[in-house]
Amino acid sequence: MLFVPSVEQGTLVRRGDELARFVRADSGLTLRSQVPTSYAAVIEALGAGQADVAWIPAFAYVLANARYGAEARLQVVRSVDRYGVVITRTAPGEPTRLENLVDAKIAFPSTIRGRLRAMLVELLDEAAPGWVEVPVADDREAVWALVERRDGVVAAASRHVVTGPNDLVGDGRRELEHDRPGTLVETRIIRRTDQAAPELSKVYYGCVMTRSDSGVNRLADLAGQPFAFSDETSTSGHIFARALLQRGGVELGRVLFAGGHPNAVQAVADGKVAGAAAFYSPPSPANERDGTRVGDARFLIVKNMATQEERDAFLATVRVLALTDPIPNDVCCVRRGFPETTWQRFEASLQRFLATPDGQGAYYDLVAGVAAEPCVDADFDDFRDALKRTGVSASKLLEAAEANLERKRAAGRSGP
């Protein structure tokens, strides 16, 4: 079983060994965990039959599938804690409390579901009997219906995560502000659920960041400006972010590759560039507890700050402007021809491992996930199409990743 060298190698080796030992003891399968030095080594091992199972990014999987017939079996699932909010307009005479929404029409996104929907509905039923649901597609559309006074809508519901004070992500109000400046002034949150509800996700995003005082308020404002991508090989910090900018017709000025996500964020903070691209994930409960507040690339910087005042000032200064299209989480795949009965034994043992507290901790360190859900190759067709639209093939992305790893190894060999 192989893992790509995505985080600190010692952690991957230690945690991978824990998983391998559990599977051996639980299922009787002979299993060894290894962390090769490159993406290519993992893919080649699958093709040569030297590896049975591998945990790899989506771009590496689609290449392993095309070249060697590797088969997707599981996808990493991550968890986000989201609150529910009720939003109204700020104009005089508009509702300021849930009790003012009796018999009112409320735009309610289909993206609010499960436990979060139940909590919001319970709040509204208790405080505003007779309220009427106006179904809409997502959080942004709910707020749009509110500010445009569509269909008699008096309030909007939205999912919400804690984020930086000037970010244009986190709920429907902030998302709409990017394309409709003034939305945040015209609306307000009148109620947030007391608790957050976990939302499971098999995707993450890239994002574009800028300084709050840069005068960049939408993507179009970046035209002709200096810009930093995280790394040439990064799906979130380059490929999908560049596609987002190109789709918006944004012709950048001087472009540089910062050599990593935190470097790109710091370049924005220091005013060296007008904008930068990095990965984005909503905050986890741990981010709220430790005061880092965010789960995106800014976390890599604020986690090292000594005081909450420093963290808050940084998050107010560097803001998220927009998100890319979704990117699939990592994939657990097997080599071509791997015996189905052996896979079933492995997967059953893996799921039992994930059901233990120690297993959950190890799995999070390995792939930043909380679960592993079955998947098939067709689940990645949209991702293949998205890569094609960017003009970047999976093989070119792999070649760039390999070149980058070789440069890092060479730098290490030539160091003191």
ROMITI-441446 format. One record per atom (N, C-alpha, C): residue in three letters; x, y, z negated. Coordinates in steps of 0.001 Angstrom, whole numbers, plus 500000, padded with zeros to 6 digits. Example, Ala and Ser with C-alpha at 12.3 -4.5 7.8 and 13.67 -1.06 7.14 Angstrom:
! ROMITI-441446
ALA513190494310492200;ALA512300495500492200;ALA513200496700492200;SER512850497750492920;SER513670498940492860;SER512900500030492130;
END
This chain:
! ROMITI-441446
MET500849498816500000;MET500000500000500000;MET500887501237500000;LEU500674502130500995;LEU501536503291501150;LEU500771504584500892;PHE501477505557500340;PHE500970506915500162;PHE501908507865500892;VAL501356508902501504;VAL502220509876502175;VAL502850510784501128;PRO504030511350501428;PRO504716512217500464;PRO504068513599500415;SER502886513679499800;SER502121514922499816;SER502347515784498582;VAL502561515169497429;VAL502860515914496208;VAL504155515385495634;GLU504480515764494416;GLU505752515363493799;GLU505899513846493842;GLN507007513368494429;GLN507144511946494735;GLN507153511077493486;GLY507754511569492410;GLY507782510776491188;GLY506392510475490664;THR505495511437490774;THR504115511229490340;THR503437510187491211;LEU503625510281492540;LEU503029509308493441;LEU503535507900493155;VAL504826507764492916;VAL505408506446492644;VAL504837505874491350;ARG504814506691490309;ARG504340506211489002;ARG502862505849489036;ARG502051506735489588;ARG500612506488489619;ARG500250505374490600;GLY500969505302491734;GLY500733504219492679;GLY501042502867492078;ASP502107502809491275;ASP502447501556490589;ASP501362501163489590;GLU500767502154488925;GLU499679501848487989;GLU498506501202488713;LEU498139501753489854;LEU497046501182490638;LEU497405499778491116;ALA498628499599491606;ALA499045498291492114;ALA499031497234491007;ARG499504497610489819;ARG499509496651488705;ARG498085496249488320;PHE497178497222488313;PHE495790496913487967;PHE495189495951488989;VAL495393496230490269;VAL494824495378491309;VAL495395493967491217;ARG496691493857490967;ARG497298492527490838;ARG496680491753489686;ALA496543492419488544;ALA495990491735487365;ALA494511491453487523;ASP493797492349488189;ASP492340492235488284;ASP491902491258489369;SER492609491256490511;SER492145490482491662;SER493020489294492007;GLY494255489288491489;GLY495183488230491857;GLY495913488490493157;LEU495607489606493829;LEU496297489946495069;LEU497725490405494770;THR498658490010495607;THR500023490504495505;THR500096491850496202;LEU500405492888495430;LEU500356494242495962;LEU501525495058495443;ARG502179495780496358;ARG503224496718495980;ARG502861498091496531;SER503146499141495761;SER502894500511496186;SER504215501175496541;GLN504233501896497661;GLN505443502590498089;GLN505093503978498625;VAL506079504875498569;VAL505923506230499109;VAL507053506475500103;PRO506828506232501403;PRO507866506491502398;PRO508201507985502460;THR509234508300503220;THR509708509685503250;THR508978510546504263;SER508109509949505091;SER507472510748506134;SER506129510168506541;TYR505326511014507203;TYR504059510569507774;TYR504310509472508813;ALA505312509690509665;ALA505583508757510753;ALA505908507377510218;ALA506645507315509105;ALA507003506023508534;ALA505768505251508092;VAL504777505963507546;VAL503536505309507133;VAL502796504773508352;ILE502680505598509396;ILE501947505189510591;ILE502645504017511284;GLU503971504095511393;GLU504722503014512033;GLU504612501719511249;ALA504589501807509916;ALA504446500601509091;ALA503092499936509323;LEU502045500753509479;LEU500729500192509805;LEU500773499494511161;GLY501443500127512137;GLY501507499544513473;GLY502318498273513538;ALA503352498186512704;ALA504231497012512716;ALA503751495902511788;GLY502647496115511103;GLY502156495107510171;GLY502954495043508893;GLN503771496081508614;GLN504575496106507401;GLN503832496758506233;ALA502680497325506531;ALA501817497881505494;ALA500402497413505769;ASP499687497119504711;ASP498306496664504852;ASP497317497800504628;VAL497619498648503654;VAL496714499731503261;VAL497517501020503187;ALA496903502137503615;ALA497580503428503524;ALA496568504522503218;TRP496992505477502393;TRP496200506666502073;TRP496848507840502787;ILE496164508403503794;ILE496781509398504658;ILE495791510512504996;PRO496308511704505388;PRO495419512788505817;PRO494652512405507078;ALA493575513130507340;ALA492710512809508475;ALA493468512868509793;PHE494351513881509966;PHE495052513985511248;PHE495975512797511457;ALA496593512302510376;ALA497469511135510495;ALA496652509878510781;TYR495446509808510191;TYR494600508646510454;TYR494183508567511920;VAL493730509689512497;VAL493252509615513881;VAL494392509222514817;LEU495604509584514473;LEU496751509172515282;LEU497048507685515077;ALA497018507219513824;ALA497255505804513546;ALA496192504937514203;ASN494985505430514257;ASN493908504691514921;ASN494138504631516418;ALA494522505758517025;ALA494713505803518476;ALA495905504963518910;ARG496978504998518131;ARG498200504292518534;ARG498171502811518179;TYR497670502498516990;TYR497844501143516480;TYR496547500475516032;GLY495414501141516225;GLY494150500516515852;GLY493893500449514363;ALA494528501316513584;ALA494244501353512140;ALA492755501625511941;GLU492200501055510876;GLU490760501125510653;GLU490452501878509372;ALA489618502916509474;ALA489191503676508299;ALA488250502824507456;ARG488475502827506152;ARG487619502044505252;ARG487016502890504133;LEU487807503819503579;LEU487326504656502483;LEU487762506092502719;GLN486978507019502170;GLN487378508418502215;GLN487373508988500804;VAL488366509811500521;VAL488485510441499210;VAL487311511401498997;VAL486708511315497819;VAL485613512206497440;VAL486099513084496291;ARG485866514386496431;ARG486240515320495381;ARG484982515927494780;SER485106516467493575;SER483943516987492855;SER484101518476492601;VAL483016519207492834;VAL482969520647492569;VAL481793520914491641;ASP482030521667490583;ASP480943522056489690;ASP480335523369490181;ARG479072523334490568;ARG478399524529491081;ARG477242524924490164;TYR477090526210489982;TYR475929526768489299;TYR474859527098490332;GLY473650527316489856;GLY472597527845490692;GLY472292529267490245;VAL472002530174491192;VAL471679531557490854;VAL470407531974491581;VAL469721532939490988;VAL468570533570491620;VAL468927535026491879;ILE468706535479493107;ILE469158536789493576;ILE467945537630493989;THR467983538914493661;THR466952539849494132;THR467619541099494691;ARG466822541967495282;ARG467337543245495784;ARG467503544226494616;THR468343545231494827;THR468618546203493762;THR467778547470493872;ALA466968547579494896;ALA466171548798495084;ALA465186548984493927;PRO464788550215493657;PRO463815550466492577;PRO462536549649492772;GLY462047549110491666;GLY460826548340491705;GLY461001546872492035;GLU462227546466492365;GLU462482545053492682;GLU462581544242491384;PRO462295542932491444;PRO462340542095490242;PRO463717542113489578;THR463712542157488261;THR464966542122487499;THR465040540911486577;ARG463943540149486463;ARG463888538972485593;ARG463100537881486308;LEU463349536635485923;LEU462598535539486526;LEU461098535709486320;GLU460724536265485180;GLU459301536437484877;GLU458602537359485870;ASN459394538159486616;ASN458807539050487625;ASN458512538322488942;LEU458834537028489000;LEU458704536281490253;LEU457474535375490287;VAL456533535581489414;VAL455289534798489430;VAL454613534961490794;ASP454289533827491423;ASP453622533787492730;ASP454474534382493856;ALA455744534634493611;ALA456605535260494623;ALA457197534215495570;LYS457533534671496780;LYS458201533807497753;LYS459713533864497525;ILE460321532678497412;ILE461757532589497136;ILE462418531755498226;ALA463397532319498918;ALA464153531577499929;ALA465024530548499217;PHE464847529282499580;PHE465508528194498849;PHE466284527331499843;PRO467635527315499756;PRO468452526572500727;PRO468353525056500559;SER468424524355501680;SER468432522888501622;SER469743522364501057;THR470765523215500982;THR472050522794500418;THR471993522663498896;ILE470955523198498263;ILE470772523000496822;ILE469951521739496635;ARG470566520732496073;ARG469872519454495935;ARG470315518757494655;GLY469709517611494410;GLY470082516812493252;GLY469823517522491943;ARG470757517338491015;ARG470605517882489670;ARG470534519412489679;LEU471307520058490555;LEU471303521520490597;LEU469928522042491008;ARG469329521417492005;ARG467988521822492411;ARG467007521635491257;ALA467116520508490576;ALA466201520228489466;ALA466314521292488380;MET467536521737488083;MET467717522756487051;MET467111524092487468;LEU467323524482488723;LEU466776525751489192;LEU465249525717489248;VAL464691524622489751;VAL463238524497489833;VAL462615524539488446;GLU463270523889487480;GLU462749523901486113;GLU462727525323485551;LEU463811526082485784;LEU463851527466485325;LEU462722528297485941;LEU462531528153487245;LEU461517528939487936;LEU460106528517487542;ASP459886527216487417;ASP458550526734487035;ASP458141527259485664;GLU459127527318484769;GLU458818527758483403;GLU458599529263483334;ALA459438530045484040;ALA459377531502483918;ALA458460532157484946;ALA458312531511486125;ALA457568532155487213;ALA456591531175487860;PRO455584530727487117;PRO454623529772487688;PRO453979530315488954;GLY453788529415489899;GLY453178529809491161;GLY454163530288492210;TRP455457530314491897;TRP456440530741492892;TRP456367529838494119;VAL456674530392495275;VAL456516529676496533;VAL457881529501497200;GLU458224528264497519;GLU459507527980498167;GLU459431528263499660;VAL460374529048500155;VAL460534529286501588;VAL461816528571502013;PRO461715527421502677;PRO462917526635503011;PRO463812527350504019;VAL465113527331503748;VAL466115527847504685;VAL467285526884504716;ALA468195527099505663;ALA469261526126505893;ALA470341526145504822;ASP470802527333504420;ASP471947527388503516;ASP471899528654502672;ASP472914528822501813;ASP472963529945500875;ASP472975531288501599;ARG473764531384502650;ARG473890532646503383;ARG472555533038504012;GLU471872532065504595;GLU470589532365505234;GLU469545532770504200;ALA469627532202503001;ALA468676532583501947;ALA468824534062501606;VAL470057534529501474;VAL470281535933501139;VAL469925536824502323;TRP470205536348503532;TRP469827537112504714;TRP468309537318504761;ALA467540536263504457;ALA466077536388504431;ALA465639537419503392;LEU466367537478502277;LEU466030538431501222;LEU466302539868501656;VAL467508540151502143;VAL467863541541502462;VAL467118542049503692;GLU466734541152504583;GLU465982541554505767;GLU464471541491505536;ARG464084541138504304;ARG462665541078503919;ARG461865540178504867;ARG462456539056505212;ARG461818538129506139;ARG460756537283505440;ASP459610537108506080;ASP458541536226505592;ASP458077536580504184;GLY458206537832503809;GLY457738538237502498;GLY458599537740501351;VAL459846537355501633;VAL460747536825500599;VAL461090537922499591;VAL460951537590498302;VAL461207538537497225;VAL462498538195496479;ALA462935536934496568;ALA464150536491495877;ALA464785535366496683;ALA466034535058496354;ALA466758533980497024;ALA467495533147495992;ALA467537531871496233;ALA468351530972495414;ALA469647530677496162;SER470708530400495425;SER471991530106496052;SER472833529255495113;ARG473697528446495706;ARG474754527813494913;ARG475792528873494564;HIS476550528630493501;HIS477496529643493038;HIS478667528969492346;VAL479875529430492676;VAL481057529025491928;VAL481782530273491457;VAL482476530148490331;VAL483292531238489830;VAL484444531473490802;THR484751532717491096;THR485820533012492036;THR486394534389491716;GLY487319534865492538;GLY487893536178492321;GLY486855537268492481;PRO486987538383491791;PRO485940539414491803;PRO485685540042493162;ASN486669540003494057;ASN486497540634495370;ASN486425539632496511;ASP486312538346496188;ASP486245537317497224;ASP484927537383497979;LEU484965536994499239;LEU483749536918500040;LEU483324535463500231;VAL483546534664499237;VAL483063533290499154;VAL482580533055497732;GLY481815532022497525;GLY481373531670496179;GLY479875531556496055;ASP479134532375496831;ASP477676532268496889;ASP477191532971498150;GLY475895532909498388;GLY475344533460499619;GLY475536534948499770;ARG475527535698498660;ARG475726537144498730;ARG477102537479499304;ARG478102536841498776;ARG479477537124499187;ARG479731536672500624;GLU479165535524500993;GLU479354535036502359;GLU478726535988503370;LEU477538536515503058;LEU476862537427503980;LEU477563538779504047;GLU478212539185502963;GLU478902540488502926;GLU479929540606504044;HIS480558539489504417;HIS481577539532505460;HIS480995540061506767;ASP479802539616507130;ASP479201540011508403;ASP478179541134508262;ARG477750541374507031;ARG476764542432506798;ARG477231543269505618;PRO478189544156505828;PRO478697544982504725;PRO477567545727504031;GLY477627545750502712;GLY476587546389501921;GLY475683545404501217;THR475788544126501584;THR474932543108500964;THR475125543054499452;LEU476369543128499000;LEU476631543026497562;LEU476045544209496793;VAL476019545370497417;VAL475435546545496773;VAL473916546438496735;GLU473343545844497758;GLU471890545781497886;GLU471254544635497114;THR472075543742496577;THR471530542572495871;THR472195542406494514;ARG471574541575493676;ARG472132541284492350;ARG471698539891491932;ILE472492539276491070;ILE472125537990490468;ILE471361538286489184;ILE470116537809489101;ILE469328538060487892;ILE469337536869486943;ARG469777535696487428;ARG469844534547486519;ARG470788533508487089;ARG471612532922486234;ARG472463531800486587;ARG472107530632485691;THR472115529429486219;THR471834528261485389;THR472825528203484236;ASP472373527713483105;ASP473231527654481921;ASP474399526700482121;GLN474169525673482913;GLN475204524670483151;GLN475454524522484644;ALA476623524014484973;ALA476943523675486361;ALA476595522212486606;ALA476396521885487856;ALA476126520502488242;ALA477219520043489201;PRO477702518820489043;PRO478746518329489951;PRO478202518111491352;GLU478965518531492329;GLU478615518320493734;GLU479777517592494391;LEU479499516420494942;LEU480553515621495553;LEU480758516041497002;SER482013516062497431;SER482324516539498776;SER483433515702499399;LYS483284515436500693;LYS484313514715501441;LYS485064515642502398;VAL484952516956502155;VAL485667517923502995;VAL486305518997502119;TYR487282519681502699;TYR487846520890502097;TYR487974521922503214;TYR488583523064502934;TYR488607524150503905;TYR489968524836503923;GLY490193525579504969;GLY491243526573504969;GLY490586527926504735;CYS491388528939504475;CYS490819530271504276;CYS491792531332504755;VAL491253532523504971;VAL492056533706505281;VAL491979534633504080;MET493145535079503600;MET493228535972502447;MET493801537321502860;THR493488538337502073;THR494032539675502286;THR494049540407500951;ARG494707541548500898;ARG494647542383499703;ARG493316543143499686;SER492763543304498494;SER491490544012498367;SER491595545473498797;ASP492815546060498697;ASP492995547470499059;ASP493619547657500433;SER493604546601501252;SER494282546661502547;SER493452547334503627;GLY492164547538503364;GLY491286548052504405;GLY490770546972505334;VAL491174545720505081;VAL490688544580505864;VAL489450544030505170;ASN488308544236505777;ASN487045543811505182;ASN486350542716505970;ARG486841542449507166;ARG486330541351507977;ARG487459540882508882;LEU487295539732509505;LEU488377539166510312;LEU488818540106511418;ALA487884540823512024;ALA488226541715513140;ALA489236542779512733;ASP489273543122511443;ASP490204544149510972;ASP491658543688510997;LEU491877542400511221;LEU493239541865511268;LEU493877542002512647;ALA493127542463513624;ALA493665542611514980;ALA494893543512514980;GLY495978542996515581;GLY497213543762515682;GLY498033543828514416;GLN497572543183513350;GLN498243543270512046;GLN499196542091511834;PRO500236542272510996;PRO501121541146510660;PRO500376540108509842;PHE500662538835510111;PHE499893537748509492;PHE500819536577509194;ALA500551535884508070;ALA501357534722507666;ALA500504533461507640;PHE500927532439508370;PHE500360531107508221;PHE501219530342507222;SER500618529420506507;SER501351528698505465;SER502495527885506047;ASP502159527067507019;ASP503149526169507601;ASP502620525716508953;GLU503490525526509894;GLU503079525129511242;GLU502293523816511238;THR502598522949510285;THR501986521615510259;THR500704521556509443;SER500307522649508823;SER499166522631507908;SER497841522731508660;THR496956521773508420;THR495632521830509044;THR494845523014508506;SER494874523197507177;SER494090524266506556;SER494778525622506662;GLY496101525647506487;GLY496835526900506444;GLY497378527363507777;HIS497031526627508855;HIS497444527081510185;HIS496413526706511254;ILE496261525396511521;ILE495510524956512693;ILE494063525437512666;PHE493342525144511583;PHE491937525540511528;PHE491791527044511277;ALA492751527629510561;ALA492697529083510349;ALA492928529831511658;ARG493856529365512453;ARG494102530008513745;ARG492872529879514646;ALA492233528709514601;ALA491021528512515397;ALA489922529479514961;LEU489799529718513665;LEU488811530663513148;LEU489060532058513702;LEU490315532484513691;LEU490668533816514187;LEU490462533917515702;GLN490847532866516419;GLN490674532884517867;GLN489203532931518239;ARG488381532188517503;ARG486944532176517772;ARG486345533565517563;GLY486930534340516647;GLY486465535692516409;GLY487096536727517326;GLY487924536247518267;GLY488558537156519217;GLY489636538023518600;VAL490244537563517493;VAL491246538354516784;VAL492633538076517357;GLU493253539099517934;GLU494629538999518425;GLU495553539560517343;LEU496303538694516703;LEU497165539104515601;LEU498384539872516106;GLY499020540586515201;GLY500283541232515505;GLY501421540248515259;ARG502422540665514492;ARG503554539778514194;ARG503087538607513338;VAL503456537389513756;VAL503057536174513048;VAL504291535494512465;LEU504190535070511213;LEU505279534318510595;LEU504720533094509881;PHE505577532093509731;PHE505233530908508952;PHE505970531011507617;ALA505194531028506540;ALA505745531373505231;ALA506495530230504559;GLY506303528986505029;GLY506999527866504416;GLY506263527276503227;GLY504958527423503196;GLY504167526842502108;GLY502996527733501740;HIS501980527132501126;HIS500779527878500750;HIS501061529000499747;PRO501793528740498653;PRO502038529839497712;PRO502851530966498323;ASN503751530643499239;ASN504541531685499896;ASN503652532594500740;ALA502659531993501409;ALA501746532791502224;ALA500926533731501346;VAL500437533210500220;VAL499656534034499300;VAL500506535171498753;GLN501755534869498393;GLN502635535901497828;GLN502963536978498856;ALA503057536584500121;ALA503331537572501165;ALA502198538600501248;VAL500966538144501042;VAL499828539077500995;VAL499933539970499767;ALA500171539354498611;ALA500248540117497363;ALA501320541193497430;ASP502441540888498087;ASP503553541832498179;ASP503364542872499284;GLY502286542752500061;GLY502039543706501135;GLY502900543502502361;LYS503548542346502471;LYS504401542080503627;LYS503582541767504874;VAL502358541265504671;VAL501450540970505772;VAL500062541467505397;ALA499234541682506404;ALA497866542133506147;ALA496955540977505777;GLY497318539770506215;GLY496502538606505915;GLY497327537332505950;ALA496772536266505408;ALA497475534982505400;ALA496456533863505349;ALA496888532678505761;ALA496040531487505745;ALA496591530473504755;ALA495690529838504016;ALA496077528825503033;ALA494885527902502810;PHE495077526900501945;PHE493966525973501690;PHE492969526592500724;TYR491730526135500819;TYR490694526575499897;TYR489917525372499373;SER489768525308498066;SER488842524397497391;SER488192525187496271;PRO486904524984496010;PRO486267525664494882;PRO486930525262493568;PRO486780526061492522;PRO487419525740491237;PRO486813524512490588;SER487622523837489812;SER487173522696489021;SER486875523174487602;PRO486225522340486793;PRO486015522715485391;PRO487312523065484673;ALA488405522381485050;ALA489701522669484422;ALA490149524099484714;ASN489852524603485916;ASN490216525981486260;ASN489467526981485395;GLU488236526685485075;GLU487473527576484202;GLU488007527519482774;ARG488367526313482336;ARG488838526154480947;ARG490183526832480726;ASP491096526707481700;ASP492453527223481462;ASP492634528674481916;GLY491575529296482447;GLY491659530695482810;GLY492234530971484185;THR492589529911484929;THR493093530146486281;THR491951530496487242;ARG490751530069486937;ARG489499530481487597;ARG489310529967489012;VAL490369529794489787;VAL490234529405491192;VAL490934528073491442;GLY490456527382492512;GLY491076526117492892;GLY491770526199494234;ASP491829527396494819;ASP492491527574496111;ASP493984527824495909;ALA494669528223496982;ALA496125528343496935;ALA496615529379495930;ARG495777530330495548;ARG496194531314494539;ARG496470530647493200;PHE495832529504492973;PHE496055528760491727;PHE497536528439491536;LEU498242528141492612;LEU499653527763492527;LEU500509528898491981;ILE500000530127492064;ILE500723531283491538;ILE500217531667490148;VAL498888531778489997;VAL498360532263488718;VAL498573531271487577;LYS498741529988487901;LYS498954529006486831;LYS500252529267486069;ASN501188529971486696;ASN502472530261486056;ASN502499531617485356;MET501385532331485360;MET501330533640484709;MET501034533484483230;ALA501635534359482434;ALA501596534184480977;ALA500280534626480358;THR499624535631480927;THR498442536185480277;THR497235536164481208;GLN496054536202480593;GLN494829536253481372;GLN494717537564482131;GLU495241538638481564;GLU495213539929482240;GLU495979539870483558;GLU497145539205483544;GLU497920539052484779;GLU497144538249485815;ARG496536537157485363;ARG495788536305486286;ARG494627537072486904;ASP493863537744486057;ASP492694538467486550;ASP493098539572487522;ALA494199540262487230;ALA494668541340488108;ALA495081540787489471;PHE495731539630489466;PHE496165539020490721;PHE494958538596491556;LEU493970537972490907;LEU492786537516491627;LEU491952538676492147;ALA492010539805491463;ALA491310541000491949;ALA492046541620493130;THR493361541422493180;THR494178542026494238;THR494148541208495523;VAL494324539889495409;VAL494343539010496582;VAL492993538313496675;ARG492288538563497753;ARG490939538013497862;ARG490798537108499084;VAL489812536220499002;VAL489471535337500114;VAL488474536062501003;LEU488808536155502283;LEU487981536885503233;LEU486989535976503956;ALA487430534780504347;ALA486566533877505114;ALA487116532464505046;LEU486242531486505275;LEU486613530071505282;LEU486621529519506698;THR487448528513506917;THR487483527814508197;THR486344526803508270;ASP486274526088509379;ASP485391524933509466;ASP485860523879508469;PRO484974522968508060;PRO485373521931507102;PRO486399520959507681;ILE487259520454506803;ILE488317519504507160;ILE488101518233506334;PRO488105517052506947;PRO487872515828506179;PRO488950515588505124;ASN488524515093503971;ASN489472514664502947;ASN490274513458503439;ASP491276513061502657;ASP492156511961503028;ASP491395510644503224;VAL492038509746503954;VAL491432508479504356;VAL492254507317503812;CYS491561506284503354;CYS492209505003503054;CYS491926504089504233;CYS492985503691504942;CYS492794502847506125;CYS493617501568505992;VAL493323500615506858;VAL494047499338506864;VAL494603499096508257;ARG495598498232508336;ARG496174497878509643;ARG495156497077510448;ARG495375497063511753;ARG494530496274512636;ARG494570494793512225;GLY493427494157512144;GLY493372492731511849;GLY493489492365510382;PHE493473493345509502;PHE493558493033508068;PHE492351492190507674;PRO492556491073506972;PRO491447490159506666;PRO490343490826505848;GLU489110490654506281;GLU487982491296505620;GLU487813490804504192;THR488016489519503968;THR487846488995502605;THR488879489580501654;THR490099489774502145;THR491135490390501311;THR490788491838501021;TRP490289492550502030;TRP489884493933501812;TRP488792494019500752;GLN487811493131500826;GLN486712493173499867;GLN487215492974498440;ARG488196492089498274;ARG488784491886496944;ARG489515493140496487;PHE490268493746497398;PHE491005494968497059;PHE490045496096496692;GLU489020496319497521;GLU488118497436497262;GLU487366497258495954;ALA486916496040495683;ALA486204495791494428;ALA487099496092493231;SER488358495712493332;SER489295495972492247;SER489583497462492117;LEU489728498147493254;LEU489938499592493242;LEU488780500302492545;GLN487565499920492877;GLN486403500584492267;GLN486351500323490765;ARG486760499138490334;ARG486813498873488883;ARG487893499734488226;PHE488993499948488926;PHE490053500832488431;PHE489515502260488256;LEU488758502732489237;LEU488221504083489183;LEU487170504250488095;ALA486620503147487626;ALA485608503212486571;ALA486219503362485185;THR487564503338485092;THR488239503479483804;THR488800504893483664;PRO488906505411482449;PRO489495506750482265;PRO490918506846482801;ASP491737505831482533;ASP493113505851483049;ASP493129505819484569;GLY492219505040485138;GLY492137504957486589;GLY491736506276487207;GLN490790506954486582;GLN490375508255487085;GLN491543509244487080;GLY492315509243485998;GLY493459510142485915;GLY494509509845486972;ALA494791508562487157;ALA495793508166488150;ALA495333508526489554;TYR494075508261489841;TYR493534508526491179;TYR493560510017491486;TYR493239510836490489;TYR493269512286490712;TYR494688512738491028;ASP495675512192490321;ASP497069512568490587;ASP497519512109491977;LEU496975510982492439;LEU497386510441493732;LEU496774511200494902;VAL495457511477494822;VAL494768512056495984;VAL493832513205495615;ALA493879513669494345;ALA493024514765493877;ALA491550514442494046;GLY491191513167493895;GLY489813512747494084;GLY489184512190492828;VAL487873511998492896;VAL487131511401491779;VAL486456510106492198;ALA486378509832493504;ALA485718508625493993;ALA486246508294495378;ALA485880507103495848;ALA486240506651497192;ALA484997506032497811;GLU484520506636498903;GLU483287506170499537;GLU483592505503500876;PRO482831504466501224;PRO483045503792502512;PRO482897504763503682;CYS483694504551504714;CYS483612505351505933;CYS483976504469507116;VAL483677504953508320;VAL484025504250509558;VAL484703505239510487;ASP485294504714511543;ASP486058505564512450;ASP485214506683513055;ALA483964506407513369;ALA483108507409514009;ALA482895508630513132;ASP483100508489511818;ASP482934509632510919;ASP483935510743511213;PHE484988510445511979;PHE486038511429512238;PHE485998511965513671;ASP484922511655514399;ASP484803512147515768;ASP484695513666515809;ASP483928514256514866;ASP483809515717514837;ASP485162516366514562;PHE485969515725513712;PHE487301516254513420;PHE488189516175514657;ARG488094515072515407;ARG488854514952516654;ARG488470516075517617;ASP487169516309517728;ASP486709517373518625;ASP487213518740518157;ALA487204518950516838;ALA487674520230516300;ALA489151520426516606;LEU489952519375516470;LEU491371519473516802;LEU491563519820518272;LYS490759519191519134;LYS490879519475520572;LYS490562520933520859;ARG489555521472520166;ARG489183522868520405;ARG490292523825519996;THR491112523418519015;THR492223524284518609;THR493390524199519591;GLY493360523188520470;GLY494460522999521401;GLY495619522241520803;VAL495415521653519628;VAL496479520911518953;VAL496083519448518875;SER496926518559519362;SER496649517130519268;SER497196516595517949;ALA496639515486517510;ALA497117514867516271;ALA498587514487516397;SER499004514033517585;SER500411513634517760;SER501340514836517641;LYS500929515991518189;LYS501763517189518064;LYS501839517654516617;LEU500718517506515912;LEU500707517882514504;LEU501653516985513714;LEU501658515698514047;LEU502567514774513373;LEU504018515106513699;GLU504306515386514964;GLU505678515722515351;GLU506178516952514606;ALA505298517937514457;ALA505684519139513725;ALA505923518838512258;ALA505069517966511683;ALA505240517581510281;ALA506568516856510080;GLU506901515975511032;GLU508160515237510929;GLU509361516171511046;ALA509282517119511952;ALA510384518072512113;ALA510563518897510841;ASN509449519243510233;ASN509511520025509005;ASN510154519218507880;LEU509758517956507750;LEU510348517098506719;LEU511845516907506943;GLU512235516766508217;GLU513653516585508521;GLU514445517840508173;ARG513863519017508419;ARG514545520260508046;ARG514754520333506539;LYS513736519927505797;LYS513853519948504339;LYS514914518967503854;ARG514957517768504488;ARG515983516797504099;ARG517386517318504421;ALA517505517951505599;ALA518802518499505991;ALA519243519595505038;ALA518302520417504626;ALA518619521485503666;ALA519083520903502348;GLY518445519795501962;GLY518842519135500711;GLY520231518546500802;ARG520560517968501980;ARG521890517367502155;ARG522981518412502176;SER522651519621502665;SER523685520653502782;SER523767521529501540;GLY522889521275500578;GLY522889522070499362;GLY524070521758498464;PRO524191522485497352;PRO525328522278496450;PRO525252520923495774;
END
